[in-house]
Amino acid sequence: MRYYIITGASRGLGKALAEEILRQPDTTVIGVSRHATIEHPRYHHRPLDLSDILAVEANLYTVFAPHPDASSITLINNAAVLGQIGYVGELPNEHFTFAFDVNLVAPAMLMNTFLRNYAAMTCPRTILNISSGAAQRAVDGWAAYSASKAALDALSRAIQKEQDLRGTGVRVQTISPGVLDTGMQEQIRNTDNRQFSEVDKFVAFHSEDKLADPVEVARKILASLQAN
């Protein structure tokens, strides 16, 4: 059985990934999100709010149960929040806690527990972190999102180096899926351009049908994962 643990599996890219995986035989998906929106005999929901770090820490054991029948096991850190769009100096301080907890702290704890709990396994183990192009460039109004994604990229590189030095065979990858047609895009399009100077560009992406379909992106991600 191939096991996939996916955060943010209730909507957007996470849901598309879960549903595409479940189309394949011999797969099981453990979905980590606040709400369950998938019904399938091989889908197992783990209700968890990744912005509640104390709850995450207390309930990680439910996410990483033993899987002695696993032929492979993959963690996909997909869940992310843009948070409140606005300029630094004009935002409430709790915005930063919220964005960094969901986008960085929770994924770090998930990866740490994944590596610890499955250290004795000999089957292929993979961590895939969904990043963003915003991690590589300055985007006004998105400071916390951009910084947290850049930190996740750096963390991923450090973990891969550590796993290589330990000779575990664990793969740690990041991917930037592009501009997807998700709820996050709706939030972006409804932003005042005084809080985000590129809003007109994102409105055009939508009106000109240039947003990527999450299902198509999910298929490409899975093809890349399973080819290696």
N, C-alpha and C positions, 0 to 999 in steps of 0.2 A: 504494500500500500504506500502511495506517495502522499505525504501530508503537507499541507500548506496552511500556515498561520497568517492571516491577513488582517491588518488593522484598517478601520474605516470601511468595513465590508458592506455597510448598509446602503451605500449610494455611490454614484460617480464611478471613478476608475476602480475603486476597491470592489464594488459590487460586480462590475463587468469582469474583473479578474476572477472573482469567486465563481461566477456563473460559467465562464469559459472553462475553468479548471474542472468543474463538475460535469461538463459534457464528456470528459475523458474517463475511461474506465479506470478502476483501481486508484482513485483519488479520494481524499477526504480534505475538507476545508474546515478549519476552525476560524470563525469570524469574530473579530474583536471590535465591538462598537456599542454605542448606547442602546440601539434598537435593532431588532432582527427584521429583515425584509426579504429573506430568502427562505424558502421551504424546500428541503431536499433531504432524502434519507442519509446522504453523506455530508450534510452541512451541520456543524455543531456551533451554536452561538455561545459566546462568552460576553455577557453584558458588562461593559466597562467604560467609564468616562475618563479618557486619557488626560483631561485637564484637572482631574482630582488625583494628584500624585500620591496622597496617602492611601486612597482606594486602590490605585494601581499597584503600589508596593504590597498591600495586604492581600491582593487577589491574583498575583502573578502565577501562583502555583496552579490555579485552575486553567491557565492558558497553556502551560508547558507540562502537560501530563506525560507519563511514560508512553512510548509507542514502540514496543518490542517488535512489532511486525513491519516497521517502516523500511521501505526500500530507498527512500530519500525523505528529507524533511527540509522545508523552506519557510523562512520567516520573511514576510513582505511588510515593511513599515511604510504604509501608504497614507494613513490618516494625517491630515495637516489642516491648519487653519491660517487664514490670512489675517484674522483679527480685525481690529478697527483700522480702517485706512485713514492716515493722517500724518502730519509732520511731527517729528520728535520735538518736544517742548510744548506741544498742543494736545497731548494725549494723557489719559489717566495712567498712572504707574502700573496698575493691575493688568493693563493691556500687554505689557512685556512679559509678566509672569505667565499669563494665559498662552501667548504664542510660543514662548520657549518651552513651557511644560509639554504642550502637545507635540510640537515639532522637533524637539531635541531631547528633553529630559526623559519623557516616557519611552521614546525609541531606544535611548541609551540603556534604560533599565530592562527593556524587552530583550535587547541584544545580549546584555550581560547575563540574564537568566537563561536565555536560549543556549548560549555557549557553555554555561555551567551545568545546566541540567542534561544536556546532550553530549557532554564531553566524552563519555565512554562509548558512544555509538560509532560504528565503523561505516555506516552508509553515507552517501553524499549529503552534506549539510550546506545550505546556502542562506545567506542573508541578502535581501534586495531592499535597498532604501530608495524610495521615490523622492527625487530631488527636484530642482527647478532651475530654469535659466536665470532666475532672479538671484540665485546663489553666486553667480559669476559677474553680475553687473549691478551698479547702483540704480535703484528704482525709488523715486521719491514717493513717500506715502506708505511704502512697504518695508520700512527699515527692520522691524522685528522679524517679519517673515523671511526677508532676504538673509539677514544675519543668522537666523536659526537654521536655515537650509544650508548656508555655507558651513556652519559649524557641524552639521550632520555629515556633510561631505568630508570634512577633515577627520571627524571621528571614524568614518568608514575606512578611510585610508590607513589610519593608525591601527584599527582592529585587524585589517587585512595583513599589515606588516607583522603584527603580533602572532597571528595565526600561522603565517608563513614561517616565522622563526620557531614556533612550537612544532611545526610540521604536522598540523592537525588535518590539513586538506580542506578546511572550511573556506568557502568562497564568500567574500563580501563585495557586493557590487552596488553602484548607484546608477540611476538613470533619470534623465530629465525628459518627461513624456511630451513636452510641447504645450501648446495652448489648447486645452480640451474644453468641450462643451459641457460644463458642469455648473453646479450651483455657485461655485466660487466666481465664475465669470459673470453671473447675474449681479453679484455684489459689486464687482469691479465696474460694470457698465452703469450702475446706479450711483456712482461716486461723483461728487463735485470736482471739477477740474482744478480747483484751488487746493484740493487735498491729494490729487494725483494727476500730474500734467499729461499723462499718456492716455487718458480715458477715451478720447475720440478714436484713437487707434484701435482700442479694444471693442468699441462700439462697431467700428468698421469690420473687424474680424467676424462679428456676429452677422451683420447685415449682408456681408459679401460671402457668407457661408464658408469661412476659412477656419472655423473651429474644428478640431479633430474629434472624431467619434470615439468615445471611450471604449466601445466594444472593439473597434479596429485596433486601437492602441493596445488594449489588453491582449489581443491575439499576437501582436508583434512582440510584446514583452515576454509572453509565455514561450513563443517560438525561440527567442533568444536564450531564455533560461534553460529550456529543455534541449537545446542544441549543444550546450557545453557540458 
